[in-house]
């Protein structure tokens, strides 16, 4: 299985409010509220850290969830956020400055 890398889309506006992220899509100005798990993923999405290295120390320890299940859930979440243009996902590290 290949590693999945996630990066925040630089073309969205984001603000933290009471531990959750409010994200506005630059594509269509849709407003999203990320729950605690999605917020952890968003904040750790640097494009250089494989998803499993975000899930194990940050999500599994926070929510006491089995690593395999947590990784599957995080992949689904990352793909959903990417479909809305909030995250970028790749099987290779995502270098800052890349144009999508």
The first five atom37 places (N, CA, C, CB, O) and aatype in JSON, in Angstrom:
{
  "aatype": [20, 20, 20, 20, 20, 20, 20, 20, 20, 20, 20, 20, 20, 20, 20, 20, 20, 20, 20, 20, 20, 20, 20, 20, 20, 20, 20, 20, 20, 20, 20, 20, 20, 20, 20, 20, 20, 20, 20, 20, 20, 20, 20, 20, 20, 20, 20, 20, 20, 20, 20, 20, 20, 20, 20, 20, 20, 20, 20, 20, 20, 20, 20, 20, 20, 20, 20, 20, 20, 20, 20, 20, 20, 20, 20, 20, 20, 20, 20, 20, 20, 20, 20, 20, 20, 20, 20, 20, 20, 20, 20, 20, 20, 20, 20, 20, 20, 20, 20, 20],
  "atom_mask": [
    [1, 1, 1, 1, 1],
    [1, 1, 1, 1, 1],
    [1, 1, 1, 1, 1],
    [1, 1, 1, 1, 1],
    [1, 1, 1, 1, 1],
    [1, 1, 1, 1, 1],
    [1, 1, 1, 1, 1],
    [1, 1, 1, 1, 1],
    [1, 1, 1, 1, 1],
    [1, 1, 1, 1, 1],
    [1, 1, 1, 1, 1],
    [1, 1, 1, 1, 1],
    [1, 1, 1, 1, 1],
    [1, 1, 1, 1, 1],
    [1, 1, 1, 1, 1],
    [1, 1, 1, 1, 1],
    [1, 1, 1, 1, 1],
    [1, 1, 1, 1, 1],
    [1, 1, 1, 1, 1],
    [1, 1, 1, 1, 1],
    [1, 1, 1, 1, 1],
    [1, 1, 1, 1, 1],
    [1, 1, 1, 1, 1],
    [1, 1, 1, 1, 1],
    [1, 1, 1, 1, 1],
    [1, 1, 1, 1, 1],
    [1, 1, 1, 1, 1],
    [1, 1, 1, 1, 1],
    [1, 1, 1, 1, 1],
    [1, 1, 1, 1, 1],
    [1, 1, 1, 1, 1],
    [1, 1, 1, 1, 1],
    [1, 1, 1, 1, 1],
    [1, 1, 1, 1, 1],
    [1, 1, 1, 1, 1],
    [1, 1, 1, 1, 1],
    [1, 1, 1, 1, 1],
    [1, 1, 1, 1, 1],
    [1, 1, 1, 1, 1],
    [1, 1, 1, 1, 1],
    [1, 1, 1, 1, 1],
    [1, 1, 1, 1, 1],
    [1, 1, 1, 1, 1],
    [1, 1, 1, 1, 1],
    [1, 1, 1, 1, 1],
    [1, 1, 1, 1, 1],
    [1, 1, 1, 1, 1],
    [1, 1, 1, 1, 1],
    [1, 1, 1, 1, 1],
    [1, 1, 1, 1, 1],
    [1, 1, 1, 1, 1],
    [1, 1, 1, 1, 1],
    [1, 1, 1, 1, 1],
    [1, 1, 1, 1, 1],
    [1, 1, 1, 1, 1],
    [1, 1, 1, 1, 1],
    [1, 1, 1, 1, 1],
    [1, 1, 1, 1, 1],
    [1, 1, 1, 1, 1],
    [1, 1, 1, 1, 1],
    [1, 1, 1, 1, 1],
    [1, 1, 1, 1, 1],
    [1, 1, 1, 1, 1],
    [1, 1, 1, 1, 1],
    [1, 1, 1, 1, 1],
    [1, 1, 1, 1, 1],
    [1, 1, 1, 1, 1],
    [1, 1, 1, 1, 1],
    [1, 1, 1, 1, 1],
    [1, 1, 1, 1, 1],
    [1, 1, 1, 1, 1],
    [1, 1, 1, 1, 1],
    [1, 1, 1, 1, 1],
    [1, 1, 1, 1, 1],
    [1, 1, 1, 1, 1],
    [1, 1, 1, 1, 1],
    [1, 1, 1, 1, 1],
    [1, 1, 1, 1, 1],
    [1, 1, 1, 1, 1],
    [1, 1, 1, 1, 1],
    [1, 1, 1, 1, 1],
    [1, 1, 1, 1, 1],
    [1, 1, 1, 1, 1],
    [1, 1, 1, 1, 1],
    [1, 1, 1, 1, 1],
    [1, 1, 1, 1, 1],
    [1, 1, 1, 1, 1],
    [1, 1, 1, 1, 1],
    [1, 1, 1, 1, 1],
    [1, 1, 1, 1, 1],
    [1, 1, 1, 1, 1],
    [1, 1, 1, 1, 1],
    [1, 1, 1, 1, 1],
    [1, 1, 1, 1, 1],
    [1, 1, 1, 1, 1],
    [1, 1, 1, 1, 1],
    [1, 1, 1, 1, 1],
    [1, 1, 1, 1, 1],
    [1, 1, 1, 1, 1],
    [1, 1, 1, 1, 1]
  ],
  "atom_positions": [
    [[0.84, -1.19, 0.0], [0.0, 0.0, 0.0], [0.88, 1.25, 0.0], [-0.95, 0.0, 1.22], [1.82, 1.36, 0.79]],
    [[0.58, 2.16, -0.86], [1.34, 3.4, -0.94], [0.94, 4.35, 0.18], [1.14, 4.08, -2.3], [-0.19, 4.31, 0.66]],
    [[1.88, 5.18, 0.58], [1.57, 6.21, 1.56], [0.75, 7.3, 0.89], [2.87, 6.79, 2.18], [0.86, 7.53, -0.31]],
    [[-0.06, 7.96, 1.68], [-0.86, 9.08, 1.2], [-0.37, 10.33, 1.92], [-2.4, 8.83, 1.43], [-0.21, 10.33, 3.14]],
    [[-0.15, 11.38, 1.16], [0.29, 12.65, 1.73], [-0.85, 13.66, 1.58], [1.58, 13.16, 1.03], [-1.55, 13.67, 0.58]],
    [[-1.02, 14.49, 2.58], [-2.07, 15.5, 2.55], [-1.47, 16.87, 2.84], [-3.2, 15.17, 3.57], [-0.56, 17.01, 3.65]],
    [[-2.01, 17.88, 2.17], [-1.57, 19.26, 2.38], [-2.79, 20.16, 2.37], [-0.53, 19.7, 1.29], [-3.76, 19.92, 1.64]],
    [[-2.73, 21.19, 3.17], [-3.81, 22.19, 3.17], [-3.78, 22.93, 1.83], [-3.67, 23.2, 4.36], [-2.71, 23.26, 1.33]],
    [[-4.94, 23.17, 1.28], [-5.02, 23.95, 0.05], [-4.76, 25.41, 0.42], [-6.41, 23.78, -0.66], [-5.47, 25.95, 1.27]],
    [[-3.77, 26.05, -0.18], [-3.47, 27.44, 0.18], [-4.55, 28.43, -0.27], [-2.14, 27.85, -0.42], [-4.53, 29.59, 0.12]],
    [[-5.49, 27.95, -1.1], [-6.51, 28.86, -1.6], [-7.81, 28.81, -0.8], [-6.81, 28.53, -3.03], [-8.87, 29.15, -1.32]],
    [[-7.72, 28.4, 0.47], [-8.9, 28.45, 1.34], [-8.61, 29.34, 2.53], [-9.31, 27.02, 1.8], [-7.47, 29.49, 2.95]],
    [[-9.66, 29.93, 3.07], [-9.54, 30.73, 4.28], [-9.9, 29.84, 5.46], [-10.46, 32.01, 4.23], [-10.89, 29.12, 5.41]],
    [[-9.1, 29.88, 6.52], [-9.33, 29.02, 7.68], [-9.17, 29.8, 8.98], [-8.37, 27.82, 7.66], [-8.26, 30.61, 9.13]],
    [[-10.08, 29.53, 9.91], [-10.02, 30.13, 11.24], [-10.38, 29.07, 12.26], [-10.97, 31.37, 11.36], [-11.27, 28.25, 12.02]],
    [[-9.7, 29.09, 13.4], [-10.02, 28.18, 14.49], [-11.04, 28.85, 15.41], [-8.74, 27.78, 15.27], [-10.9, 30.02, 15.77]],
    [[-12.06, 28.08, 15.78], [-13.1, 28.59, 16.67], [-13.48, 27.48, 17.64], [-14.34, 29.09, 15.87], [-14.06, 26.48, 17.23]],
    [[-13.16, 27.67, 18.92], [-13.49, 26.67, 19.95], [-12.99, 25.27, 19.61], [-14.99, 26.62, 20.17], [-13.71, 24.29, 19.8]],
    [[-11.76, 25.16, 19.1], [-11.16, 23.87, 18.83], [-11.58, 23.24, 17.51], [-11.48, 22.94, 19.92], [-11.12, 22.15, 17.19]],
    [[-12.43, 23.9, 16.75], [-12.82, 23.42, 15.43], [-12.38, 24.44, 14.39], [-14.35, 23.17, 15.35], [-12.24, 25.63, 14.68]],
    [[-12.15, 23.95, 13.2], [-11.74, 24.84, 12.11], [-12.95, 25.21, 11.27], [-10.65, 24.19, 11.24], [-13.79, 24.37, 10.96]],
    [[-13.02, 26.48, 10.92], [-14.0, 26.97, 9.95], [-13.2, 27.2, 8.66], [-14.75, 28.3, 10.46], [-12.23, 27.96, 8.66]],
    [[-13.61, 26.56, 7.58], [-12.89, 26.63, 6.32], [-13.82, 27.19, 5.25], [-12.34, 25.23, 5.9], [-14.95, 26.73, 5.11]],
    [[-13.35, 28.17, 4.51], [-14.14, 28.66, 3.37], [-13.41, 28.29, 2.1], [-14.36, 30.2, 3.46], [-12.24, 28.64, 1.91]],
    [[-14.1, 27.58, 1.23], [-13.54, 27.14, -0.03], [-13.29, 28.33, -0.95], [-14.47, 26.13, -0.71], [-14.16, 29.19, -1.12]],
    [[-12.11, 28.38, -1.54], [-11.8, 29.43, -2.51], [-12.46, 29.16, -3.85], [-10.3, 29.54, -2.69], [-12.55, 30.06, -4.69]],
    [[-12.92, 27.93, -4.04], [-13.53, 27.54, -5.32], [-14.94, 28.09, -5.45], [-13.54, 26.02, -5.45], [-15.3, 28.65, -6.49]],
    [[-15.75, 27.94, -4.38], [-17.15, 28.36, -4.49], [-17.68, 29.06, -3.23], [-18.01, 27.17, -4.78], [-18.89, 29.23, -3.08]],
    [[-16.78, 29.47, -2.34], [-17.12, 30.18, -1.1], [-18.01, 29.39, -0.16], [-17.81, 31.47, -1.44], [-18.68, 29.97, 0.7]],
    [[-18.04, 28.06, -0.29], [-18.77, 27.21, 0.64], [-18.04, 27.21, 1.98], [-18.92, 25.77, 0.08], [-16.82, 27.17, 2.02]],
    [[-18.79, 27.25, 3.07], [-18.23, 27.26, 4.41], [-18.34, 25.86, 5.01], [-18.96, 28.29, 5.31], [-19.41, 25.25, 4.98]],
    [[-17.24, 25.35, 5.54], [-17.2, 24.03, 6.17], [-16.77, 24.2, 7.62], [-16.24, 23.07, 5.42], [-15.91, 25.03, 7.92]],
    [[-17.35, 23.42, 8.51], [-16.91, 23.34, 9.9], [-16.31, 21.96, 10.09], [-18.08, 23.61, 10.91], [-16.99, 20.95, 9.92]],
    [[-15.03, 21.9, 10.45], [-14.36, 20.62, 10.65], [-14.51, 20.19, 12.1], [-12.88, 20.71, 10.25], [-14.3, 21.0, 13.01]],
    [[-14.86, 18.93, 12.33], [-14.93, 18.42, 13.69], [-13.52, 18.24, 14.24], [-15.71, 17.08, 13.75], [-12.55, 18.58, 13.57]],
    [[-13.41, 17.73, 15.46], [-12.1, 17.65, 16.11], [-11.12, 16.77, 15.33], [-12.26, 17.11, 17.52], [-9.95, 17.13, 15.18]],
    [[-11.59, 15.63, 14.84], [-10.71, 14.74, 14.06], [-10.25, 15.41, 12.78], [-11.43, 13.43, 13.73], [-9.06, 15.39, 12.45]],
    [[-11.18, 16.02, 12.06], [-10.83, 16.69, 10.81], [-9.9, 17.88, 11.07], [-12.09, 17.16, 10.08], [-9.02, 18.17, 10.26]],
    [[-10.1, 18.56, 12.2], [-9.24, 19.69, 12.56], [-7.82, 19.21, 12.82], [-9.79, 20.41, 13.81], [-6.86, 19.85, 12.37]],
    [[-7.66, 18.1, 13.53], [-6.32, 17.52, 13.76], [-5.66, 17.21, 12.42], [-6.4, 16.23, 14.64], [-4.49, 17.54, 12.21]],
    [[-6.41, 16.57, 11.53], [-5.87, 16.23, 10.22], [-5.49, 17.49, 9.44], [-6.89, 15.41, 9.42], [-4.41, 17.55, 8.86]],
    [[-6.35, 18.49, 9.43], [-6.1, 19.75, 8.73], [-4.82, 20.41, 9.25], [-7.3, 20.72, 8.9], [-3.96, 20.82, 8.46]],
    [[-4.69, 20.5, 10.57], [-3.55, 21.2, 11.15], [-2.23, 20.46, 10.9], [-3.75, 21.38, 12.64], [-1.18, 21.09, 10.82]],
    [[-2.29, 19.14, 10.77], [-1.07, 18.35, 10.55], [-0.75, 18.16, 9.07], [-1.21, 17.0, 11.21], [0.31, 17.64, 8.74]],
    [[-1.64, 18.57, 8.19], [-1.49, 18.33, 6.75], [-0.45, 19.27, 6.16], [-2.84, 18.51, 6.02], [-0.77, 20.33, 5.63]],
    [[0.81, 18.84, 6.25], [1.91, 19.69, 5.79], [2.44, 19.28, 4.42], [3.04, 19.66, 6.79], [3.34, 19.93, 3.88]],
    [[1.9, 18.21, 3.85], [2.34, 17.74, 2.54], [3.58, 16.87, 2.59], [2.59, 18.89, 1.66], [3.89, 16.2, 1.6]],
    [[4.29, 16.87, 3.7], [5.53, 16.11, 3.81], [5.4, 14.87, 4.7], [6.63, 17.0, 4.34], [6.18, 13.93, 4.58]],
    [[4.41, 14.88, 5.59], [4.23, 13.79, 6.54], [3.2, 12.8, 6.0], [3.79, 14.33, 7.92], [2.07, 13.2, 5.7]],
    [[3.56, 11.52, 5.88], [2.58, 10.53, 5.41], [1.38, 10.47, 6.36], [3.23, 9.14, 5.28], [1.53, 10.66, 7.57]],
    [[0.22, 10.21, 5.82], [-1.01, 10.19, 6.6], [-0.91, 9.27, 7.81], [-2.17, 9.77, 5.73], [-1.39, 9.61, 8.89]],
    [[-0.29, 8.09, 7.63], [-0.2, 7.17, 8.77], [0.63, 7.74, 9.92], [0.4, 5.84, 8.31], [0.41, 7.39, 11.08]],
    [[1.58, 8.63, 9.6], [2.38, 9.27, 10.65], [1.65, 10.44, 11.31], [3.71, 9.76, 10.08], [2.11, 10.96, 12.33]],
    [[0.54, 10.85, 10.75], [-0.34, 11.82, 11.4], [-1.34, 11.07, 12.27], [-1.09, 12.71, 10.33], [-1.61, 11.45, 13.41]],
    [[-1.89, 9.99, 11.72], [-2.93, 9.23, 12.41], [-2.42, 8.6, 13.7], [-3.49, 8.15, 11.49], [-3.04, 8.76, 14.75]],
    [[-1.31, 7.88, 13.63], [-0.82, 7.12, 14.79], [-0.58, 8.02, 16.02], [0.47, 6.4, 14.43], [-1.18, 7.76, 17.07]],
    [[0.26, 9.05, 15.93], [0.54, 9.83, 17.15], [-0.52, 10.85, 17.51], [1.84, 10.52, 17.0], [-0.65, 11.21, 18.68]],
    [[-1.29, 11.34, 16.55], [-2.2, 12.45, 16.83], [-3.65, 12.02, 17.0], [-2.11, 13.46, 15.73], [-4.34, 12.52, 17.89]],
    [[-4.13, 11.09, 16.17], [-5.54, 10.71, 16.21], [-5.75, 9.49, 17.11], [-6.07, 10.42, 14.79], [-6.68, 9.47, 17.92]],
    [[-4.9, 8.46, 16.97], [-5.07, 7.25, 17.79], [-4.93, 7.57, 19.28], [-4.04, 6.19, 17.4], [-5.69, 7.05, 20.09]],
    [[-3.98, 8.4, 19.63], [-3.79, 8.73, 21.05], [-4.9, 9.61, 21.58], [-2.45, 9.41, 21.25], [-5.27, 9.51, 22.76]],
    [[-5.45, 10.47, 20.74], [-6.52, 11.38, 21.16], [-7.84, 10.64, 21.35], [-6.69, 12.5, 20.14], [-8.6, 10.95, 22.27]],
    [[-8.13, 9.67, 20.49], [-9.45, 9.04, 20.48], [-9.46, 7.56, 20.86], [-10.06, 9.19, 19.13], [-10.52, 6.94, 20.85]],
    [[-8.29, 6.98, 21.19], [-8.19, 5.57, 21.56], [-8.89, 4.68, 20.54], [-8.79, 5.35, 22.95], [-9.8, 3.92, 20.87]],
    [[-8.45, 4.79, 19.3], [-9.0, 4.02, 18.19], [-7.91, 3.13, 17.62], [-9.59, 4.95, 17.09], [-6.73, 3.49, 17.64]],
    [[-8.29, 1.98, 17.11], [-7.35, 1.04, 16.52], [-6.71, 1.67, 15.29], [-8.06, -0.3, 16.15], [-7.41, 2.27, 14.47]],
    [[-5.37, 1.55, 15.15], [-4.66, 2.26, 14.07], [-5.17, 1.96, 12.66], [-3.22, 1.91, 14.13], [-5.29, 2.88, 11.85]],
    [[-5.47, 0.72, 12.33], [-5.95, 0.39, 10.99], [-7.27, 1.07, 10.68], [-6.09, -1.11, 10.83], [-7.47, 1.61, 9.6]],
    [[-8.17, 1.02, 11.65], [-9.48, 1.67, 11.48], [-9.32, 3.19, 11.37], [-10.42, 1.31, 12.65], [-9.96, 3.84, 10.55]],
    [[-8.46, 3.74, 12.22], [-8.22, 5.19, 12.2], [-7.65, 5.63, 10.86], [-7.27, 5.59, 13.34], [-8.04, 6.67, 10.34]],
    [[-6.72, 4.85, 10.29], [-6.12, 5.2, 9.01], [-7.15, 5.14, 7.89], [-4.94, 4.26, 8.7], [-7.19, 6.02, 7.03]],
    [[-7.99, 4.09, 7.89], [-9.05, 4.0, 6.88], [-9.99, 5.2, 6.97], [-9.84, 2.67, 7.03], [-10.35, 5.8, 5.96]],
    [[-10.4, 5.53, 8.2], [-11.29, 6.68, 8.4], [-10.63, 7.98, 7.95], [-11.71, 6.79, 9.88], [-11.27, 8.83, 7.33]],
    [[-9.34, 8.14, 8.27], [-8.6, 9.36, 7.91], [-8.46, 9.46, 6.39], [-7.21, 9.38, 8.58], [-8.55, 10.56, 5.83]],
    [[-8.22, 8.32, 5.71], [-8.13, 8.35, 4.24], [-9.46, 8.78, 3.63], [-7.72, 6.96, 3.7], [-9.48, 9.58, 2.7]],
    [[-10.56, 8.24, 4.14], [-11.89, 8.62, 3.66], [-12.13, 10.11, 3.88], [-12.98, 7.79, 4.36], [-12.6, 10.81, 2.98]],
    [[-11.79, 10.58, 5.07], [-11.96, 12.0, 5.4], [-11.09, 12.87, 4.5], [-11.6, 12.25, 6.88], [-11.56, 13.89, 3.98]],
    [[-9.83, 12.49, 4.3], [-8.93, 13.27, 3.46], [-9.45, 13.35, 2.02], [-7.51, 12.66, 3.47], [-9.4, 14.41, 1.4]],
    [[-9.94, 12.24, 1.5], [-10.46, 12.22, 0.14], [-11.72, 13.09, 0.03], [-10.77, 10.78, -0.31], [-11.93, 13.77, -0.98]],
    [[-12.56, 13.06, 1.06], [-13.76, 13.89, 1.08], [-13.37, 15.37, 1.09], [-14.64, 13.55, 2.3], [-13.92, 16.16, 0.32]],
    [[-12.43, 15.74, 1.95], [-11.99, 17.14, 2.02], [-11.33, 17.56, 0.71], [-11.02, 17.35, 3.2], [-11.48, 18.69, 0.26]],
    [[-10.59, 16.63, 0.09], [-9.96, 16.94, -1.2], [-11.01, 17.14, -2.29], [-8.98, 15.81, -1.61], [-10.82, 17.96, -3.18]],
    [[-12.11, 16.39, -2.22], [-13.16, 16.54, -3.23], [-13.82, 17.91, -3.16], [-14.22, 15.45, -3.06], [-14.4, 18.38, -4.14]],
    [[-13.72, 18.55, -2.0], [-14.26, 19.91, -1.83], [-13.18, 20.99, -2.02], [-14.88, 20.04, -0.44], [-13.45, 22.18, -1.86]],
    [[-11.96, 20.56, -2.37], [-10.88, 21.52, -2.59], [-10.26, 22.06, -1.32], [-11.39, 22.65, -3.4], [-9.57, 23.08, -1.36]],
    [[-10.49, 21.4, -0.19], [-9.97, 21.87, 1.1], [-8.57, 21.32, 1.35], [-10.91, 21.45, 2.25], [-7.7, 22.03, 1.85]],
    [[-8.35, 20.06, 0.98], [-7.04, 19.43, 1.09], [-6.57, 19.01, -0.29], [-7.08, 18.21, 2.05], [-7.36, 18.84, -1.21]],
    [[-5.26, 18.86, -0.41], [-4.66, 18.25, -1.59], [-4.12, 16.91, -1.14], [-3.53, 19.17, -2.22], [-3.53, 16.81, -0.06]],
    [[-4.3, 15.87, -1.93], [-3.77, 14.55, -1.58], [-2.92, 14.03, -2.72], [-4.92, 13.57, -1.26], [-3.16, 14.33, -3.89]],
    [[-1.91, 13.23, -2.35], [-0.99, 12.69, -3.34], [-0.32, 11.45, -2.77], [0.07, 13.75, -3.75], [-0.25, 11.28, -1.55]],
    [[0.18, 10.59, -3.64], [0.98, 9.45, -3.2], [2.45, 9.83, -3.08], [0.8, 8.27, -4.15], [3.28, 9.0, -2.7]],
    [[2.78, 11.06, -3.4], [4.14, 11.6, -3.28], [4.08, 12.81, -2.35], [4.74, 11.98, -4.68], [3.03, 13.45, -2.24]],
    [[5.18, 13.14, -1.67], [5.17, 14.36, -0.86], [4.75, 15.57, -1.69], [6.55, 14.61, -0.23], [5.12, 15.7, -2.86]],
    [[3.99, 16.45, -1.09], [3.48, 17.65, -1.77], [4.39, 18.81, -1.39], [1.98, 17.94, -1.38], [4.48, 19.2, -0.23]],
    [[5.06, 19.35, -2.4], [6.02, 20.42, -2.17], [5.28, 21.76, -2.21], [7.17, 20.38, -3.23], [4.51, 22.03, -3.14]],
    [[5.51, 22.6, -1.2], [4.9, 23.93, -1.19], [5.3, 24.69, -2.43], [5.3, 24.71, 0.07], [6.43, 24.58, -2.91]],
    [[4.38, 25.46, -2.95], [4.66, 26.25, -4.13], [4.21, 25.59, -5.4], [6.11, 26.54, -4.2], [4.19, 26.21, -6.47]],
    [[3.84, 24.28, -5.3], [3.3, 23.6, -6.47], [1.94, 24.22, -6.82], [3.16, 22.05, -6.22], [1.15, 24.53, -5.93]],
    [[1.7, 24.39, -8.07], [0.36, 24.8, -8.48], [-0.42, 23.52, -8.72], [0.38, 25.72, -9.76], [-0.13, 22.77, -9.65]],
    [[-1.36, 23.28, -7.9], [-2.18, 22.09, -7.88], [-1.77, 21.18, -8.94], [-3.61, 22.41, -8.0], [-2.35, 20.1, -9.09]]
  ]
}
